[in-house]
Amino acid sequence: MAKFNKDSIGGTISVVVLLSLACSIIVAGSAVLLKPTQEEQKQLDKQKNILSVAGLLAEGTKNSQVKDIFKQNIEARCVELATGDYADCPANFDAKVAAKDPKQNQKIAPEQDKAGLRERAKLAEVYLVKDKSGSVEQIVLPIYGTGLWSVMYGFVSVEPDGNTLKGITYYEHGETPGLGGEIENPKWQANFVGKKLLNEQGEAAIRVGKGASIDTEHGIDSLSGATLTSNGVQGTFNYWFGANGFGPYLAKLKAGAN
C-alpha cells in the first residue's frame, strides 16, 4: 500500500479538499439546525413591530411575553387586494416570497407603480387589533416601497373607519443613517398620527414634502436632507392606499362590509 505523502502536491490538494468538505458539512449542518431558531426570531420581530405600531408593546416587555400579548390581542387575516375581501391564508404565507412567485403575484403597470415595486402578492396579511370584548379597534397593514437606496418595509395602523391613521413604523430599510434613516425616528413617525388617508373628495390626503405640514391639513414635513427617501414614503402611501393597494379593503371597512 502506497504511503500517503502529505507534502506532495497531490497530498496538499487532498488535504485542502478534505478540509473544504468538512467545513461544508459543518456549515450546512449548522444552517439546518439553526433554521428553526432563525424562523422563530423572525416571527418574534414581526410580532413586536405589529404590537409596537398598535401601541401594545410596553417598554421593558420581555421576548417571552410578546407571543402571548400578540395572541390575546391580534387576529391575522389575509385580504385579496383586488377585491378587498378576506381570503384563506396559504400555509406559511410570506408576502415577500409570494411577490416573486408568478402563481401568487400581480404585475404592476408602470403608470400605477407609485412605490416602485414592479410586482406584489395578490394577497396581503392584515392584523385586526381587538379589545377585550372582541371588537376591532384598529387594523395594522403592511406597507413597503422604494426609497433612495433600498426597499423600505413598515406597518401602518388605521382606525376602523378605514381612514384615520393611528400609527406608523418602519422596521427594515437601507437608507442613509441620520438622513433617510430617520424614517425610524419616533418623533417623525408621530406626525402621521390622526392624519387622514383620504380627503372628503376621496382623494389621497397624505402629503410628504418640504413645508407640507403648513401647506396641507394632512401634510408631513419631509426628512431634512433626504428628499428621495421622503418621496419614497409618499409613493408608498400613494400606492398602498390607492385603488391598486388597500383601497378596496379600506372602502369596505368604511362601509361596514368587513
C-alpha positions as CSV (number, residue, x, y, z in Angstrom):
1,M,0.0,0.0,0.0
2,A,1.4,3.4,-1.1
3,K,2.3,5.7,1.7
4,F,0.3,9.0,1.8
5,N,2.7,11.9,1.3
6,K,1.1,15.0,2.6
7,D,4.0,17.2,1.5
8,S,3.4,16.3,-2.2
9,I,1.2,18.4,-4.5
10,G,-1.4,15.6,-4.6
11,G,-1.3,15.3,-0.8
12,T,-1.7,19.1,-0.4
13,I,-4.7,19.1,-2.7
14,S,-6.2,16.1,-0.9
15,V,-5.9,17.9,2.5
16,V,-7.5,21.0,1.1
17,V,-10.4,19.0,-0.4
18,L,-11.0,17.2,2.9
19,L,-10.9,20.4,4.9
20,S,-13.3,22.1,2.5
21,L,-15.6,19.1,2.6
22,A,-15.5,19.1,6.4
23,C,-16.2,22.8,6.6
24,S,-19.1,22.5,4.1
25,I,-20.7,19.8,6.2
26,I,-20.3,21.9,9.4
27,V,-21.8,25.0,7.7
28,A,-24.7,23.1,6.1
29,G,-25.4,21.3,9.3
30,S,-25.4,24.5,11.3
31,A,-27.7,26.2,8.8
32,V,-30.2,23.3,9.1
33,L,-30.0,23.2,12.9
34,L,-30.3,27.0,13.3
35,K,-33.2,27.5,10.8
36,P,-36.0,26.8,13.3
37,T,-34.4,29.4,15.7
38,Q,-34.0,31.9,12.9
39,E,-37.6,31.5,11.8
40,E,-38.8,31.9,15.4
41,Q,-36.7,35.1,15.8
42,K,-38.1,36.4,12.5
43,Q,-41.7,35.8,13.7
44,L,-40.9,37.4,17.1
45,D,-39.6,40.5,15.4
46,K,-42.6,40.7,13.2
47,Q,-45.0,40.4,16.2
48,K,-43.0,43.0,18.1
49,N,-43.3,45.5,15.3
50,I,-47.0,44.9,14.9
51,L,-47.6,45.3,18.6
52,S,-45.4,48.5,18.6
53,V,-47.4,50.3,15.9
54,A,-50.6,49.3,17.6
55,G,-49.3,50.8,20.9
56,L,-49.4,47.4,22.7
57,L,-45.7,46.9,23.3
58,A,-44.8,48.4,26.6
59,E,-41.3,49.4,27.4
60,G,-39.4,46.5,29.0
61,T,-41.7,43.8,27.6
62,K,-39.8,40.6,27.6
63,N,-39.5,38.5,24.4
64,S,-41.2,35.6,26.3
65,Q,-44.3,37.8,26.7
66,V,-44.6,39.0,23.2
67,K,-46.2,35.8,21.8
68,D,-48.9,35.8,24.5
69,I,-49.7,39.5,24.1
70,F,-49.9,39.1,20.3
71,K,-52.2,36.0,20.7
72,Q,-54.5,37.8,23.1
73,N,-54.9,41.0,21.0
74,I,-54.2,40.3,17.4
75,E,-56.1,38.3,14.7
76,A,-54.2,37.8,11.4
77,R,-56.3,37.6,8.3
78,C,-55.5,37.6,4.6
79,V,-57.1,40.0,2.1
80,E,-57.4,39.7,-1.6
81,L,-56.2,43.1,-2.7
82,A,-58.1,43.2,-5.9
83,T,-61.5,42.9,-4.2
84,G,-60.8,43.9,-0.6
85,D,-62.4,40.7,0.6
86,Y,-61.0,38.4,3.2
87,A,-59.5,35.1,1.9
88,D,-57.9,32.0,3.3
89,C,-54.2,32.4,4.0
90,P,-52.0,29.8,2.4
91,A,-49.9,27.8,4.9
92,N,-46.8,29.8,5.9
93,F,-47.8,32.7,3.8
94,D,-45.0,35.2,3.2
95,A,-45.8,38.3,1.1
96,K,-42.1,38.8,0.1
97,V,-41.9,35.3,-1.3
98,A,-45.4,35.5,-2.9
99,A,-44.4,38.7,-4.6
100,K,-41.8,36.8,-6.6
101,D,-43.9,33.8,-7.4
102,P,-45.8,34.1,-10.8
103,K,-48.6,32.0,-9.4
104,Q,-49.1,34.3,-6.4
105,N,-48.1,37.7,-7.6
106,Q,-49.6,40.5,-9.6
107,K,-47.6,42.6,-12.1
108,I,-48.0,46.3,-11.6
109,A,-48.4,48.6,-14.6
110,P,-45.6,51.3,-14.7
111,E,-48.2,54.1,-14.6
112,Q,-49.7,52.6,-11.4
113,D,-46.4,51.7,-9.7
114,K,-46.1,54.7,-7.4
115,A,-44.0,52.7,-4.9
116,G,-41.5,51.2,-7.4
117,L,-42.4,47.6,-6.7
118,R,-42.9,46.1,-10.2
119,E,-45.0,43.3,-8.7
120,R,-46.8,42.5,-5.5
121,A,-48.5,39.5,-3.9
122,K,-52.2,39.1,-4.8
123,L,-52.9,38.6,-1.1
124,A,-51.8,40.7,1.9
125,E,-51.9,39.7,5.6
126,V,-53.6,42.3,7.8
127,Y,-53.8,42.3,11.6
128,L,-57.1,43.1,13.4
129,V,-56.4,44.6,16.8
130,K,-59.2,43.7,19.2
131,D,-60.3,44.9,22.6
132,K,-61.3,42.7,25.5
133,S,-64.9,42.4,24.1
134,G,-63.6,41.2,20.7
135,S,-64.4,44.4,18.9
136,V,-61.9,45.7,16.3
137,E,-60.3,48.9,17.5
138,Q,-57.6,49.3,14.8
139,I,-56.2,47.4,11.8
140,V,-52.4,47.1,11.1
141,L,-51.5,47.0,7.5
142,P,-48.1,46.1,6.0
143,I,-46.6,48.6,3.5
144,Y,-43.4,48.8,1.5
145,G,-41.9,50.9,-1.2
146,T,-38.6,52.0,-2.8
147,G,-36.6,54.8,-1.2
148,L,-33.2,56.2,-2.2
149,W,-31.1,53.1,-1.6
150,S,-33.5,50.4,-0.6
151,V,-37.0,48.9,-0.2
152,M,-38.4,50.3,3.0
153,Y,-40.7,48.0,4.9
154,G,-43.2,49.2,7.6
155,F,-46.6,48.9,9.2
156,V,-49.4,51.4,9.4
157,S,-52.2,51.3,12.0
158,V,-55.6,52.6,10.9
159,E,-58.8,53.1,12.8
160,P,-61.9,51.0,12.0
161,D,-63.2,53.9,9.9
162,G,-60.6,52.8,7.3
163,N,-59.2,56.4,7.0
164,T,-57.6,57.7,10.2
165,L,-54.0,56.9,11.0
166,K,-53.2,55.7,14.5
167,G,-49.5,54.9,14.0
168,I,-46.7,54.1,11.6
169,T,-43.4,52.3,11.9
170,Y,-40.6,51.4,9.6
171,Y,-38.6,48.3,10.6
172,E,-36.4,47.3,7.7
173,H,-34.6,49.5,5.2
174,G,-31.1,50.5,3.9
175,E,-31.5,54.3,3.9
176,T,-28.6,56.6,4.9
177,P,-28.2,56.8,8.7
178,G,-29.0,60.3,10.1
179,L,-30.8,61.3,6.8
180,G,-33.2,58.9,5.2
181,G,-32.7,56.5,8.1
182,E,-34.7,59.0,10.2
183,I,-37.9,57.3,8.9
184,E,-37.3,55.2,12.1
185,N,-37.4,58.2,14.3
186,P,-40.5,58.0,16.6
187,K,-40.7,61.8,16.6
188,W,-41.1,61.9,12.8
189,Q,-43.5,58.9,12.8
190,A,-45.7,60.7,15.4
191,N,-46.5,63.3,12.8
192,F,-48.7,60.8,11.0
193,V,-51.0,60.1,13.9
194,G,-54.5,61.5,13.4
195,K,-54.0,62.3,9.7
196,K,-56.5,61.1,7.1
197,L,-55.6,58.8,4.2
198,L,-58.3,60.3,2.0
199,N,-60.0,63.7,2.0
200,E,-63.7,64.4,1.7
201,Q,-63.5,64.0,-2.1
202,G,-62.0,60.6,-1.8
203,E,-58.6,61.7,-3.0
204,A,-55.2,60.9,-1.4
205,A,-54.7,63.3,1.5
206,I,-51.3,62.5,2.9
207,R,-48.6,64.8,1.5
208,V,-44.9,64.3,2.4
209,G,-42.8,67.2,1.4
210,K,-41.0,70.4,2.4
211,G,-43.3,72.5,4.5
212,A,-46.2,70.1,3.8
213,S,-47.4,70.3,7.4
214,I,-48.1,74.0,6.9
215,D,-49.4,73.8,3.3
216,T,-51.9,71.0,3.8
217,E,-54.1,69.7,6.6
218,H,-52.7,66.2,6.3
219,G,-49.2,67.1,5.3
220,I,-46.0,65.7,6.8
221,D,-42.7,67.6,6.6
222,S,-40.1,65.7,4.6
223,L,-37.0,64.5,6.3
224,S,-34.2,67.1,6.2
225,G,-31.6,66.2,3.6
226,A,-33.5,63.1,2.5
227,T,-35.8,64.2,-0.3
228,L,-35.7,61.0,-2.3
229,T,-36.4,58.9,0.8
230,S,-39.3,61.2,1.6
231,N,-40.5,60.9,-2.0
232,G,-40.4,57.1,-1.4
233,V,-42.6,57.4,1.6
234,Q,-45.1,59.5,-0.4
235,G,-45.0,56.9,-3.2
236,T,-45.6,54.1,-0.7
237,F,-48.7,55.8,0.7
238,N,-50.0,56.7,-2.8
239,Y,-49.8,53.1,-3.9
240,W,-50.8,51.1,-0.9
241,F,-53.8,53.3,0.0
242,G,-54.9,53.7,-3.6
243,A,-57.2,51.6,-5.8
244,N,-54.4,49.0,-6.5
245,G,-53.4,48.5,-2.9
246,F,-55.6,48.5,0.2
247,G,-58.1,50.9,-1.3
248,P,-60.8,48.3,-1.9
249,Y,-60.3,46.8,1.6
250,L,-60.4,50.2,3.4
251,A,-63.6,51.2,1.4
252,K,-65.3,48.1,2.7
253,L,-64.2,48.8,6.2
254,K,-65.6,52.3,5.9
255,A,-68.9,50.9,4.6
256,G,-69.0,48.4,7.4
257,A,-68.8,45.5,4.9
258,N,-65.8,43.8,6.6
